[in-house]
């Protein structure tokens, strides 16, 4: 995919505003990306994605955070 040249081989990739996008799943399946953190403000979207990926892609991380709120980012573990 288009993201391969920019992010392949990186230790951590952060997908901001992930919603229910397939991007994280495709990156995980490719096997050439490190930790993949998926960030969204919608708990509904995140729960859909957790459920959809819990058995096939358990290493994907799903975090509810509003990046406009720096305190929320601190609590989420996002660096």
ChimeraX attribute file (.defattr): number of C-alpha atoms within 10 A of each C-alpha:
attribute: neighborCount
match mode: 1-to-1
recipient: residues
	/A:1	8
	/A:2	6
	/A:3	9
	/A:4	12
	/A:5	8
	/A:6	8
	/A:7	16
	/A:8	16
	/A:9	13
	/A:10	12
	/A:11	11
	/A:12	13
	/A:13	17
	/A:14	16
	/A:15	16
	/A:16	15
	/A:17	16
	/A:18	21
	/A:19	18
	/A:20	17
	/A:21	13
	/A:22	10
	/A:23	14
	/A:24	22
	/A:25	16
	/A:26	11
	/A:27	19
	/A:28	18
	/A:29	12
	/A:30	12
	/A:31	10
	/A:32	13
	/A:33	18
	/A:34	17
	/A:35	14
	/A:36	20
	/A:37	18
	/A:38	24
	/A:39	23
	/A:40	20
	/A:41	16
	/A:42	15
	/A:43	14
	/A:44	13
	/A:45	16
	/A:46	21
	/A:47	15
	/A:48	12
	/A:49	22
	/A:50	17
	/A:51	10
	/A:52	13
	/A:53	15
	/A:54	12
	/A:55	9
	/A:56	11
	/A:57	14
	/A:58	11
	/A:59	14
	/A:60	19
	/A:61	18
	/A:62	20
	/A:63	21
	/A:64	19
	/A:65	23
	/A:66	16
	/A:67	16
	/A:68	8
	/A:69	9
	/A:70	12
	/A:71	11
	/A:72	14
	/A:73	17
	/A:74	12
	/A:75	9
	/A:76	14
	/A:77	8
	/A:78	14
	/A:79	6
